[in-house]
């Protein structure tokens, strides 16, 4: 794996990078398995090619956690602009180390600030609520399949 460019965070466990468009094709094969579980849980509203193209077209951003030369976690974000707030939303995340989620959360918070966002939202499974601190449940999402 080549240089991923701007490092967003470093700790004893790993480095977290924002993946540049130039690096996307190189890292994508390693990212796919980390994101697939989150996509499966999401009811397959998006699939891996959809996420790839959203990142490629810059409507979403990809972050990876790297330990040595191995990517062991990935997160996909999007920026939402409301009349009174700009929000960085983490829509998909997955990896091999749950404790890395805490590091990712801190990193995404800093990334939100750097992008002028006043809020960070995380959409995920209910279990994340037990792990992540400082977050407040603001909504519950209910989904019903009505056809197909």
C-alpha positions, 0 to 999 in steps of 0.5 A: 500500500502506498502513501495514503496522504493526509493522516487524520489521527495516530494512536498506539493502535493505528493511524487513520487516513482520509483516502484520496481519490488517487488511492481509492482503487488501491485500497478498495479491495481491502475496504470491501470486507469491512464495509460489507457487514454494515451494508448487509445490516442496512437492508442492502439499500446500497451495495459496495459499487454504490458506495465506491461510486459515491466516494469516487464522485465525492458525495461520500468520504472514506476513512481507513484505520491502518496498522502496519500495512494492513487496513483493519477498519473503514468508515464512510461519511457524508456531509449534510447541509441544513439551513442552521447546521452542517453535519458530518454523518458516519453512515457505514463503518466496520472492522476487526477491532471494536475498540478502534471504533472509539478512536474512529469516533474521536477522529471523525469528530476532529474531521467534522470540525476541520470541515466546518461541521457543528455536529457529528452523527453516527448511523449504526446498529444499536450496539454502538450506543453502548460503546460510544460515549458523549452521544445522545440518542436523538431519533429511532429509525423504523423500517418496513419493507412494503414490497419485494 
